[in-house]
Amino acid sequence: MSIASSFEDTPHFSLGETLTMRLRHVPRVAWLIALAAVAFVGAQQIALALQTPAQTIRNELQAAAAETRSRLNFQLPTVEDQKAIAQHFHAYPVTVETARLWPQVKVTFHGLDRNACLEAQRVARRMEGLVVIDLQGYRLPSDCMERNDMSWWIMP
């Protein structure tokens, strides 16, 4: 048998057939783990999508407060410190001020609508723990306008 004829005798499978045959040999436990991982990530994404703006603001502030606490030192903050704190904010444009009163951090959310402002007054006014997060101003519902720039202090 020549080399040419030996290649002609081997079966040819399409890419789809090859993948199907290989996937059939993956243990069921691996499939279950993969399915559980996909379900977990999907559930997290759905929970995030269903959050109100104020709940999102609260969660982002709490994540930034934990980051601030982990970076707590009494030297001036570095650019990396500010970037690490700012990375926790995705829902709205924010300004993060670290240098002026470090280790206190001022976070200002820009362009919040009236409904988000009113809800943030209720849900995220003050959060206490190892790090205190406190809303600056906005004590009354009448303080919320059509567009608002709301600031919170993160104070370790």
Backbone torsions as a table, in degrees:
resi	resn	phi	psi	omega
1	MET	NA	131.8	-179.7
2	SER	-85.8	166.8	179.3
3	ILE	-62.6	-41.5	-179.4
4	ALA	-60.7	-42.2	-178.0
5	SER	-73.1	-26.5	179.2
6	SER	-70.5	-32.1	176.8
7	PHE	-73.7	-31.6	-179.9
8	GLU	-69.7	-26.9	-177.5
9	ASP	-80.6	-17.6	-178.5
10	THR	-76.1	140.3	-179.2
11	PRO	-70.3	147.0	177.9
12	HIS	-108.0	127.9	179.8
13	PHE	-116.6	145.8	174.5
14	SER	-73.6	166.7	179.7
15	LEU	-59.7	-41.6	179.3
16	GLY	-62.3	-41.4	179.0
17	GLU	-66.5	-39.6	179.2
18	THR	-64.0	-45.4	179.0
19	LEU	-63.4	-41.8	179.6
20	THR	-60.6	-43.9	-179.7
21	MET	-64.8	-39.9	180.0
22	ARG	-69.2	-40.5	-179.2
23	LEU	-67.1	-26.7	177.5
24	ARG	-65.0	-23.0	-177.5
25	HIS	-92.3	0.6	176.6
26	VAL	-77.5	130.0	-177.8
27	PRO	-61.9	150.5	-180.0
28	ARG	-61.3	-33.5	178.9
29	VAL	-60.5	-41.0	178.3
30	ALA	-64.2	-39.8	177.1
31	TRP	-62.5	-42.5	-179.8
32	LEU	-65.1	-40.9	177.8
33	ILE	-63.8	-44.3	179.2
34	ALA	-63.0	-42.3	179.0
35	LEU	-64.0	-42.1	178.6
36	ALA	-63.7	-39.7	179.3
37	ALA	-64.9	-43.8	179.0
38	VAL	-64.6	-41.8	179.0
39	ALA	-63.7	-40.6	179.9
40	PHE	-64.0	-47.8	179.6
41	VAL	-63.8	-42.0	178.4
42	GLY	-61.9	-42.7	178.7
43	ALA	-63.3	-40.0	177.3
44	GLN	-62.5	-43.7	-179.0
45	GLN	-65.0	-38.8	177.4
46	ILE	-65.8	-42.8	178.6
47	ALA	-61.9	-41.0	177.8
48	LEU	-64.8	-39.6	-179.0
49	ALA	-67.8	-28.4	-178.3
50	LEU	-87.8	-4.3	179.6
51	GLN	-70.0	146.6	173.2
52	THR	-76.9	162.9	178.2
53	PRO	-56.2	-40.6	-178.7
54	ALA	-68.0	-36.7	176.7
55	GLN	-65.5	-38.6	176.8
56	THR	-63.8	-45.1	178.0
57	ILE	-59.3	-46.0	-179.8
58	ARG	-59.5	-47.5	-179.2
59	ASN	-64.0	-41.0	178.9
60	GLU	-66.0	-40.8	177.5
61	LEU	-63.9	-40.7	179.0
62	GLN	-65.5	-38.6	177.0
63	ALA	-65.7	-41.4	178.1
64	ALA	-66.8	-35.4	177.8
65	ALA	-65.4	-41.7	177.0
66	ALA	-63.2	-40.4	177.7
67	GLU	-63.7	-42.5	178.6
68	THR	-60.5	-45.6	179.8
69	ARG	-61.8	-38.8	-178.8
70	SER	-69.9	-21.8	-178.9
71	ARG	-103.7	13.2	-174.8
72	LEU	-64.9	118.6	170.3
73	ASN	-150.8	168.4	-175.2
74	PHE	-105.8	18.7	171.0
75	GLN	-92.0	166.9	177.1
76	LEU	-62.6	144.1	-178.4
77	PRO	-68.8	148.5	177.8
78	THR	-91.9	170.7	175.2
79	VAL	-61.7	-36.7	178.3
80	GLU	-63.4	-38.6	177.2
81	ASP	-59.8	-47.7	-178.4
82	GLN	-64.6	-42.1	178.6
83	LYS	-64.5	-39.6	-179.3
84	ALA	-64.8	-37.6	178.3
85	ILE	-72.5	-43.9	-177.0
86	ALA	-66.5	-24.9	-177.5
87	GLN	-64.5	-13.7	-177.8
88	HIS	-83.7	-4.8	-175.9
89	PHE	-109.1	119.7	-177.4
90	HIS	-129.4	-27.7	-170.3
91	ALA	-73.0	-35.5	-176.9
92	TYR	-136.2	157.9	172.4
93	PRO	-66.5	136.3	-179.5
94	VAL	-133.1	158.6	168.8
95	THR	-119.3	129.9	179.1
96	VAL	-113.7	119.9	178.2
97	GLU	-109.6	119.4	-178.6
98	THR	-115.5	-29.4	-167.7
99	ALA	-74.2	-34.1	-169.2
100	ARG	-63.7	-49.1	-175.8
101	LEU	-128.3	35.7	-178.5
102	TRP	-51.2	133.6	17.3
103	PRO	-90.6	7.8	174.3
104	GLN	-76.3	144.9	-178.1
105	VAL	-126.5	134.6	176.4
106	LYS	-107.5	125.7	179.0
107	VAL	-117.5	123.0	179.4
108	THR	-114.3	121.6	174.4
109	PHE	-90.1	131.0	-176.2
110	HIS	-105.3	139.6	170.9
111	GLY	76.0	28.7	177.5
112	LEU	-73.7	135.4	178.0
113	ASP	-76.8	173.1	-175.0
114	ARG	-60.2	-43.4	-178.8
115	ASN	-64.1	-42.7	177.9
116	ALA	-63.6	-39.5	178.8
117	CYS	-62.3	-48.3	-179.1
118	LEU	-62.0	-42.3	-180.0
119	GLU	-69.1	-38.6	178.7
120	ALA	-63.2	-34.2	175.3
121	GLN	-58.8	-39.3	-178.2
122	ARG	-79.7	-45.8	-168.8
123	VAL	-87.8	-33.0	-170.4
124	ALA	-127.8	26.8	-178.8
125	ARG	-61.6	-53.1	-177.8
126	ARG	-146.4	130.4	177.5
127	MET	-125.4	123.6	-177.6
128	GLU	-110.3	148.8	179.7
129	GLY	174.4	-149.5	176.1
130	LEU	-62.8	-26.6	174.6
131	VAL	-126.1	131.5	179.7
132	VAL	-95.2	137.3	176.7
133	ILE	-120.9	124.2	-172.7
134	ASP	-134.5	130.6	177.8
135	LEU	-72.7	134.0	178.3
136	GLN	-94.0	121.2	179.8
137	GLY	74.0	-156.4	178.4
138	TYR	50.7	52.8	-178.8
139	ARG	-83.2	-27.6	-176.6
140	LEU	-116.5	152.1	176.1
141	PRO	-58.6	-30.8	180.0
142	SER	-68.5	-12.7	177.2
143	ASP	-73.5	-18.5	-178.9
144	CYS	-83.8	122.7	178.7
145	MET	-104.0	-169.3	177.9
146	GLU	-64.1	-40.4	176.8
147	ARG	-129.4	135.8	-174.0
148	ASN	-135.9	142.4	170.0
149	ASP	-110.0	102.8	-174.6
150	MET	-103.7	135.5	-178.1
151	SER	-116.8	140.3	174.4
152	TRP	-122.3	144.6	172.6
153	TRP	-99.6	131.2	172.5
154	ILE	-102.6	116.1	-172.5
155	MET	-126.4	106.3	177.9
156	PRO	-70.6	NA	NA
